[in-house]
């Protein structure tokens, strides 16, 4: 294995060509070390971030006397970034056996994949009971699908933004109360 630290002196001086040569030898090894994270993270973005950080830290890097000290530093940066990103996402990886078990359990369950017709009927009944302006505010939000700002939705209804938000909040509250009266457990349904 070639010691890529031969480029370190010129890299420290900011030589982009030296960085390119270092990169040519380091990138495949760096990508290979991130293979285990590929199912959970955007490893391409991670590699790019690591390379940027290596470029920034190279002028201050002091080799420890062993070969490929900058590459080892890059590996450490990559691992730390990957762990931080996994923590940020709060995702737990699932191995292939776990995925197969989950799929088997889903196939064996009574879930048919469609919406609950009774729940849909109760939601429709509760929606129909909403007063005019709160219902209109809720409908605008639902039909926009989050694609338009509230200012636009309010203007469409001829309302001030604050009035629109009050009507929307009132609609949500009335809808939740109606569902609760009809014994719909929102917390259980939203899981």
Helices and strands as residue ranges (DSSP letters): G 4-7, H 8-12, H 16-33, G 35-37, H 43-57, G 58-60, H 69-89, H 96-108, H 117-128, H 132-144, H 150-157, H 161-181, H 186-189
